[in-house]
Structures are given as structure tokens and as C-alpha cells.
Amino acid sequence: MQTDLSNSSLFNHKSVMTDEILFSIDQYPLISNSKVIGIDATLGGGGHSYELLKKYPDLKIIGLDHDPLARKSALNKLEEFKSRIEISPSNFANFKPKEKVSFVIADLGVNSNQIDSPERGFSFQKDGPLDMRMNPSLEITAENLIENLSEKDLADLIFKYGDERLSRKISWKIKKDLKEKGKYSGTKGLAYSIAGCFPPKQRYRKIHPATRTFQALRIAVNKEIESLERFLEIAPDWLLPEGIISIISFHSIEDRLVKNSFKGDERLKNLTKKPIKPKEKEVKNNKRSRSAKLRIAQLNKLKF
Ligand SMILES: C[S@@+](CC[C@H](N)C(=O)[O-])C[C@H]1O[C@@H](n2cnc3c(N)ncnc32)[C@H](O)[C@@H]1O
């Protein structure tokens, strides 16, 4: 099964905290009066880049995304700005710009298209292969993890990246069902095994019982924490003096890493003591935004 993106409207990601991202970039002192270059480290559908390119007529953006479908969709969305956008298939953990830039933005995690396309394997609502790779050339899929990790390591992973209290029971059940079946047929089968670990009342709540376990597997498959740690080390070196770095995160492990890095990195001045959260109106219109937290930092001025 392949996702057809010839019609880019199929890519239905709603950008999160766009006004706040624009506000953060306004903190760069030279944003309006010079030709500036910025990096969108998580281009996705190109929503944030679109608004930035529209607002600043001289701005150029280098957009990174390791998902080829996201890059294709962003290319369509940003067609009218094509002379000012350069799209790279890089992982932000390995990127090195040719010259220093005025800002770096990152809006972490998955895009809605990845979640909503069952063939990508992120969804427990619709059946699909147990894949979960944002970058299809990565070697390890969710299925490989489930099959190859020991019951203890799988439980630890579900606890660490999913904050899941029932991690031990879930891991035991996944391994038991796997032994009986020989192989999981897909995401729905896995979600069914996980749901069976919860008392019946909890199985039908607003949040599906498999949510946290699926999040944990996704984070592990895509090495999201390792990538973020590396990105936080290298991204300040991409910036010009007083350049801005703005990061939106969606869960506590990510937010803690960003907070500690912005507070502890001697190269940076932390501009957000507390994270900025989306407005109530946005949360109402886009429930994916409910856990978003934006933190902003600025590279120090040059000292002579
Ligand atoms: C939340 S979406 C970004 C949405 C985008 N800001 C917009 O407004 O359309 C996150 C995107 O980052 C990409 N991504 C996640 N981790 C990445 C990494 N380490 N390197 C490059 N891209 C990454 C995902 O493939 C996904 O498309």
C-alpha cells in the first residue's frame, strides 16, 4: 500500500502554535532589515515555514525532514516560495549548515499524516503493519523491537518512553500473545493485546489504552530521544550571534531535555523561564496541540 501525495491536500497536518513560533522569530534583532536564513529542522507539511516565508519577504529557509512523504508535501505547499526554500532529507541530528543562520525551529515528533496513514504503522485505530518508521530507510521497525527485545527490556522501554504504569503486564502479554500467534498481523492486533491488560472500565476511555505503548515504540524506533539530545548539542553552533532557537515538544521527556539544555548551555540565554503553551482556542480546534510546549533561547552576543 502506498500513500498517494499527488494531491497535497491529503497531507492534513495542522501546524501547532504558529503565532507563537512567529513571535519567537521576531526576537531576532535583525529579522526585518536584512536577508536572513533560518532552519526549519522539522519541516513536516511546511506549515510553519509557509507562514514565516509569507511574513518575511527576504527570508530563506532550509527545511529538513527525514520522511520523504513530508518533504513531497512541503514542496507542494511551498511552491509559491520555491526560490526561497531548500529542502533537505537530513535527520536534524546529523545536519551541518554551510553557513550560520539566524534561527532554528523544531516542532518535534510525528506529523498527522504519519499517524493517519495506516500503512505507516503508527495507528491503532486502523490496521497496518507494525512499522512506525518516519524514515523508511531506517533498519528497525516496531515489529523487530517486539520480536527481539526481552520481556524485561520491552517493559523498561514502555515505561521509560510511554510513562506506562502497566508496562510489565503489557510486555508480558505482548510476548505471550506473540508466542501463541507466531507473528502479529498488524497494529490492531497489538493494540488488542495491550487493551486486554486494562480493567474493562479503562478500555473505553477517551484515550485509547494502547496510546502510551505505541508512543514508546515510536520513540524507540525513530531514536527520537538520542536525536533530540544530539540536536540540542549541535544546533547552537548553527546560529549567528543573537540567533534564536525555538523548540515545540509534546511529552515530558522531550521538554525536560530542552529545558535543561536551554538553562544549562553556556552558549545560550534562556528566553522562556516557563514554557509557552497553546491558547485555549487552539487546543479546542486541534487536540494534538494540547500537550505542546514551546521553549525559546537565544545565542549569546559575541564577546570581544
Ligand atoms: C510535528 S511535524 C512538523 C510539522 C511542521 N512544523 C508543520 O507546520 O507542518 C514533525 C516532523 O518532523 C520530522 N522529524 C521528526 N524527527 C526528525 C529528525 N530527527 N530529523 C528530521 N525530521 C524529523 C517528522 O518526519 C515530521 O514530519
The ligand as an SDF file (V2000), in Angstrom:
LIG
                    3D

 27 29  0  0  0  0  0  0  0  0999 V2000
    5.2090   17.8110   14.0410 C   0  0  0  0  0  0  0  0  0  0  0  0
    5.8120   17.5580   12.4580 S   0  0  0  0  0  0  0  0  0  0  0  0
    6.2850   19.1640   11.9010 C   0  0  0  0  0  0  0  0  0  0  0  0
    5.1440   19.9450   11.3110 C   0  0  0  0  0  0  0  0  0  0  0  0
    5.5430   21.2710   10.7220 C   0  0  0  0  0  0  0  0  0  0  0  0
    6.1060   22.1470   11.7240 N   0  0  0  0  0  0  0  0  0  0  0  0
    4.3490   21.9390   10.0490 C   0  0  0  0  0  0  0  0  0  0  0  0
    3.9780   23.0450   10.4740 O   0  0  0  0  0  0  0  0  0  0  0  0
    3.8200   21.3650    9.0940 O   0  0  0  0  0  0  0  0  0  0  0  0
    7.3630   16.8440   12.7680 C   0  0  0  0  0  0  0  0  0  0  0  0
    8.1040   16.4390   11.5260 C   0  0  0  0  0  0  0  0  0  0  0  0
    9.4700   16.2640   11.8980 O   0  0  0  0  0  0  0  0  0  0  0  0
   10.0020   15.1660   11.2340 C   0  0  0  0  0  0  0  0  0  0  0  0
   11.0860   14.6810   12.0710 N   0  0  0  0  0  0  0  0  0  0  0  0
   10.9860   14.1100   13.2940 C   0  0  0  0  0  0  0  0  0  0  0  0
   12.2030   13.8120   13.7530 N   0  0  0  0  0  0  0  0  0  0  0  0
   13.1050   14.2310   12.8250 C   0  0  0  0  0  0  0  0  0  0  0  0
   14.5210   14.1860   12.7380 C   0  0  0  0  0  0  0  0  0  0  0  0
   15.2760   13.6550   13.7020 N   0  0  0  0  0  0  0  0  0  0  0  0
   15.1120   14.7160   11.6270 N   0  0  0  0  0  0  0  0  0  0  0  0
   14.3620   15.2490   10.6320 C   0  0  0  0  0  0  0  0  0  0  0  0
   12.9990   15.2870   10.6550 N   0  0  0  0  0  0  0  0  0  0  0  0
   12.3850   14.7890   11.7450 C   0  0  0  0  0  0  0  0  0  0  0  0
    8.8460   14.1880   11.0800 C   0  0  0  0  0  0  0  0  0  0  0  0
    9.0400   13.3380    9.9880 O   0  0  0  0  0  0  0  0  0  0  0  0
    7.6480   15.1380   10.9020 C   0  0  0  0  0  0  0  0  0  0  0  0
    7.3310   15.3300    9.5610 O   0  0  0  0  0  0  0  0  0  0  0  0
  1  2  1  0
  2  3  1  0
  2 10  1  0
  3  4  1  0
  4  5  1  0
  5  6  1  0
  5  7  1  0
  7  8  2  0
  7  9  1  0
 10 11  1  0
 11 12  1  0
 11 26  1  0
 12 13  1  0
 13 14  1  0
 13 24  1  0
 14 15  1  0
 14 23  1  0
 15 16  2  0
 16 17  1  0
 17 18  1  0
 17 23  2  0
 18 19  1  0
 18 20  2  0
 20 21  1  0
 21 22  2  0
 22 23  1  0
 24 25  1  0
 24 26  1  0
 26 27  1  0
M  CHG  2   2   1   9  -1
M  END
$$$$
